[in-house]
Structure formats: structure tokens, C-alpha cells
Amino acid sequence: MSAIKRIIPMLDRVLVKRAETLTTTKGGIVLPEKAQGKMMEGTVIAVGPGARNAQTGEHMKPAVKEGDRILLPEFGGTKVEMEDKKEYLLFRESDILAKLE
């Protein structure tokens, strides 16, 4: 699979970059890979136009926008690799648990 330059999410999909996992404690102790927890926080990179209203056919405005910090479910999302060799995830807007401020 080749790396992708740019992604434009469809409908209610949201492209997210998961926050980096902590590799050391505040005291400076290095954590082994098995002890590192999966980060449930991320940053919105791109947002689709929104889901379609069944009656009018118009797009409903998404509740998140680019740059928002969000709380993610522990599992789910579709992994996408971009040209910068970083891993991103595509979620449906309804899968996002919360917006962080």
C-alpha cells in the first residue's frame, strides 16, 4: 500500500492523529512497551462535510472541527498511513466520545 498525500474524509468521517504515548514517567523512569497505555486522546486533522439528513438530503454540520482535541474510544477507527510515515485514524463522528477543552 502506498502512502497517501492528503485525505478528504467523506460524510461524517473524521481524520484523527492519536496523541503520543508516554514512554517515561514524571520521575524519569522509562516504561516498557507492554506497560505503556493506549492514548485515548487525539487531534482532529480533517473533517468531512457531515452526515446527510434523511428528509432534506442536506449535510448536517459536524460537531468537531480541525484542531479540536478529542477523546477517542479504546478500540476502533481505520488506520491510514500518510507520506510523513505517521499513523492516522479515520472515525465516524458518532464514535468520538467527547471534545476536550
C-alpha positions in Angstrom: 0.0 0.0 0.0 1.5 3.4 -1.0 1.5 6.3 1.3 -1.2 9.0 0.8 -0.5 12.7 0.4 -3.9 14.1 1.5 -7.2 12.7 2.8 -10.5 14.4 2.5 -13.0 12.5 4.7 -16.4 11.6 3.4 -19.7 12.4 5.1 -19.4 12.2 8.9 -15.9 10.8 8.9 -13.1 12.5 11.0 -9.3 12.0 10.4 -7.5 12.0 13.8 -3.9 11.9 14.9 -3.7 10.0 18.2 -1.7 11.7 20.9 1.8 10.2 21.6 2.0 7.5 24.3 4.0 8.4 27.4 7.3 6.5 27.3 8.7 7.8 30.6 7.1 8.7 34.0 7.4 12.2 35.6 10.2 10.8 37.7 12.2 9.8 34.5 11.6 6.1 34.7 11.4 4.5 31.2 8.3 2.4 30.7 8.5 -0.9 28.8 6.3 -1.1 25.7 3.8 -3.5 27.4 3.3 -1.1 30.3 2.5 1.9 28.0 -1.2 2.6 27.8 -3.0 3.3 24.6 -3.7 7.1 24.4 -7.4 7.8 24.1 -6.8 11.4 23.2 -6.2 12.8 19.7 -6.3 15.9 17.5 -8.7 16.4 14.6 -6.7 16.7 11.3 -9.6 16.8 8.8 -13.4 16.6 8.9 -15.9 15.5 6.2 -19.0 17.7 5.3 -21.2 15.8 7.8 -23.9 13.1 7.6 -26.9 13.7 5.3 -30.3 14.5 6.7 -32.6 11.7 5.7 -35.5 14.1 5.0 -33.8 17.0 3.3 -30.7 15.4 1.9 -28.6 18.3 3.2 -25.4 17.8 5.1 -25.6 18.2 8.9 -22.7 20.3 10.3 -20.2 18.2 12.2 -19.7 19.0 15.9 -15.9 18.9 15.6 -13.5 21.0 13.5 -9.8 20.8 12.5 -7.5 21.3 15.5 -10.0 20.2 18.2 -8.7 17.8 20.9 -11.0 14.9 21.3 -11.5 11.8 23.5 -11.4 8.5 21.4 -12.7 5.0 22.1 -10.1 2.5 23.1 -10.8 0.4 20.0 -11.9 1.2 16.5 -11.0 3.5 13.7 -9.4 2.7 10.4 -5.6 3.1 10.3 -4.2 5.3 7.5 -0.5 5.9 6.7 0.4 9.3 5.2 3.6 10.3 3.3 5.1 11.6 6.6 5.1 8.0 7.8 2.8 8.9 10.7 -0.2 6.9 11.5 -3.7 8.5 11.5 -7.1 7.1 12.2 -10.5 7.6 10.5 -13.5 7.6 12.8 -17.2 8.2 12.3 -18.2 11.4 14.2 -20.6 9.4 16.3 -17.7 7.2 17.5 -15.9 10.2 19.1 -16.6 10.2 22.9 -16.0 13.9 23.8 -14.4 17.2 22.8 -11.7 18.3 25.2 -11.1 22.0 26.1 
